[in-house]
Amino acid sequence: MANPGLSEFRGRDLLIDTNLLLLALVGNFDRRLVGRDRLDAFTIQDLHQLNSIIEGAKGLVTTPGILTETSNLAAQMIDTRRLPELFYLLRITIKAFEERHEKSAIVSDQPIFLRFGLTDAAIIHIAKDGLLVLTGDRALAGYLAKNGIDVVNFNHLRALL
């Protein structure tokens, strides 16, 4: 999918990769953290665009690996006194997603596991069910596109602004 507008996301089930889910979670928790630490590549404008994409999706899909990585990375960015607030927002976020999974033993038996690791291999495995994947990972986006899986590289959307 080349240079899609936001309308491309409407009516689609969307799987959001870890770093973008981290942007949504932490950025909506405390906008001052956008552009710092693990979110140093992002701007407030990116957060607004991501929020618009999320609001327009038909459904949101995730995996246990994405949620675990997002939770752990977010917790590293927040003062421990604020963790209960962050985890409350994460709880609400989790409930907005349909969680899909495959056993790690099955995912790790796929040849792609050796190239991408468990979380991305699970994304590849699950996305074959007709999901649209939103990622900022160039290698993952390239692999998905090459294999006929609908994907949008968030960095391409950023270039449209």
CORURPE-V885187 format. One record per residue. N is the residue number from 1. RES is the residue in three letters. SS is DSSP state (helix for helix, strand for strand, loop for the rest). Layout:
# CORURPE-V885187
n = [N N]
res = [RES RES]
ss = [SS SS]
This chain:
# CORURPE-V885187
n = [1 2 3 4 5 6 7 8 9 10 11 12 13 14 15 16 17 18 19 20 21 22 23 24 25 26 27 28 29 30 31 32 33 34 35 36 37 38 39 40 41 42 43 44 45 46 47 48 49 50 51 52 53 54 55 56 57 58 59 60 61 62 63 64 65 66 67 68 69 70 71 72 73 74 75 76 77 78 79 80 81 82 83 84 85 86 87 88 89 90 91 92 93 94 95 96 97 98 99 100 101 102 103 104 105 106 107 108 109 110 111 112 113 114 115 116 117 118 119 120 121 122 123 124 125 126 127 128 129 130 131 132 133 134 135 136 137 138 139 140 141 142 143 144 145 146 147 148 149 150 151 152 153 154 155 156 157 158 159 160 161]
res = [MET ALA ASN PRO GLY LEU SER GLU PHE ARG GLY ARG ASP LEU LEU ILE ASP THR ASN LEU LEU LEU LEU ALA LEU VAL GLY ASN PHE ASP ARG ARG LEU VAL GLY ARG ASP ARG LEU ASP ALA PHE THR ILE GLN ASP LEU HIS GLN LEU ASN SER ILE ILE GLU GLY ALA LYS GLY LEU VAL THR THR PRO GLY ILE LEU THR GLU THR SER ASN LEU ALA ALA GLN MET ILE ASP THR ARG ARG LEU PRO GLU LEU PHE TYR LEU LEU ARG ILE THR ILE LYS ALA PHE GLU GLU ARG HIS GLU LYS SER ALA ILE VAL SER ASP GLN PRO ILE PHE LEU ARG PHE GLY LEU THR ASP ALA ALA ILE ILE HIS ILE ALA LYS ASP GLY LEU LEU VAL LEU THR GLY ASP ARG ALA LEU ALA GLY TYR LEU ALA LYS ASN GLY ILE ASP VAL VAL ASN PHE ASN HIS LEU ARG ALA LEU LEU]
ss = [loop loop loop loop loop helix helix helix helix strand loop loop strand strand strand strand loop helix helix helix helix helix helix helix helix helix helix helix helix loop helix helix helix loop loop loop helix helix helix loop loop loop loop helix helix helix helix helix helix helix helix helix helix helix helix helix strand loop strand strand strand strand loop helix helix helix helix helix helix helix helix helix helix helix helix helix helix loop loop helix helix helix helix helix helix helix helix helix helix helix helix helix helix helix helix loop strand strand strand loop loop loop loop helix helix helix helix helix loop loop loop loop helix helix helix helix helix helix helix helix helix helix helix helix helix helix helix loop loop loop loop strand strand strand strand loop loop helix helix helix helix helix helix helix helix helix loop loop loop loop strand strand strand helix helix helix helix helix helix helix loop]
